[in-house]
C-alpha cells in the first residue's frame, strides 16, 4: 500500500475512479444497444447509436488511461476519442439521408419534417 499525503492510498482512489468510469461507460453503451433493438424507427435508432456511444467510449477510455497509470497513453486515447467524435455525426447524417430517401421513416412519428419542402422542390425541378 502506498500512503502519501495525509495517509490516502492514491492507488485505491485511482482504481475506484477508473471502476466508476468503466461502469458508467459500459452502462451508456448498454443503453445504446438496448435503444438500437427497442426503438421503432430508423431515426430514433440512429439517435440511440450515436449519442450515448460517444460519451460511453469517452468514459471507457478515461478508465483505461487511469488504469495504465502512464501519461504516454493519453494522447493516443484522446486521438481515438476525437476520431469517434468526428465520425459518428457524419455517419449518422449519411444514414439518416439514405433512410429518408429510401422511405425508411415513419412520418407520423416526426414532430416536424424540415426536409420535405426541399425534397418536393427537387422533385418538381426533375419533372420539368
Order of alpha helices (4+ residues) and beta strands (2+ residues): alpha-alpha-alpha-alpha
